[in-house]
Amino acid sequence: LSGSEPRQITLAHMTIAGHPVCFASTHLCHMSKENRKAQMKEIRKIMQRQKEKVKVVCGDLNSDPSEELINTTMKNWRDLLPQDNTFPSNGNAYAKYDYILTKKKSDIEVVNAFYICEERITDHCICVVDVVIP
């Protein structure tokens, strides 16, 4: 969309403990809800074309859980992170913009999830999830 940030998605295809996994990372536009909506629609299309059973999409979606974009996304995906705030990373986080998503019907089990909030590294908390893929 005109006047907003162009963005990309990075895909990594790998096998972890015998499980083919498609891992995607992105950072949606912070300037326009309409652009974020269009970007997420395209991400859904891209992920549908991936052949792996296990699919993970993570990144800064620049949308908090109450926004329509996240509510629509969560119809088919689930967030592996706790609902804690992740921005800014200066110790006064007031918003959750960061997500680690997997398909809603995925059997992925979260063993541990935590954040590293260090503003000299990044303005968002670094989100880490340890998972088991059955």
Long-range contacts (C-beta under 8 A, 24 or more apart in sequence): 1-32, 1-34, 1-35, 1-38, 3-31, 3-32, 4-29, 4-31, 4-32, 4-34, 4-35, 5-29, 5-30, 5-31, 5-35, 7-39, 9-43, 9-46, 11-46, 11-50, 13-50, 13-52, 16-54, 16-133, 17-133, 19-53, 19-54, 19-133, 20-51, 20-52, 20-53, 20-54, 21-52, 21-54, 21-55, 21-56, 21-133, 22-47, 22-50, 22-51, 22-52, 22-54, 22-55, 22-56, 23-56, 23-58, 24-55, 24-56, 24-57, 24-58, 24-59, 25-57, 25-58, 25-59, 26-57, 26-58, 26-59, 26-60, 26-61, 27-59, 27-60, 27-62, 28-59, 28-60, 28-61, 28-62, 28-63, 29-62, 30-62, 33-63, 33-67, 33-68, 33-69, 36-61, 36-62, 36-63, 36-69, 37-68, 37-69, 40-69, 40-72, 40-73, 44-73, 44-76, 54-102, 54-106, 54-108, 54-133, 55-102, 55-103, 55-106, 56-100, 56-101, 56-102, 57-99, 57-100, 57-101, 57-102, 58-98, 58-99, 58-100, 58-101, 58-127, 59-98, 59-99, 60-87, 60-97, 60-98, 60-124, 61-97, 61-98, 61-99, 62-97, 63-97, 64-95, 64-96, 64-97, 65-96, 70-99, 73-101, 74-104, 75-104, 76-103, 76-104, 77-101, 77-102, 77-103, 77-104, 78-102, 78-103, 78-104, 78-106, 80-108, 80-110, 80-113, 80-129, 80-131, 81-113, 81-127, 81-129, 82-113, 84-115, 86-115, 86-124, 86-125, 86-127, 87-123, 87-124, 87-125, 88-119, 88-123, 88-124, 89-117, 89-118, 89-119, 89-121, 89-122, 89-123, 89-124, 89-125, 89-126, 90-117, 90-119, 90-123, 91-117, 91-119, 93-117, 93-125, 97-124, 98-124, 98-125, 98-127, 99-127, 100-127, 100-129, 107-133, 107-134, 108-132, 108-133, 108-134, 109-134
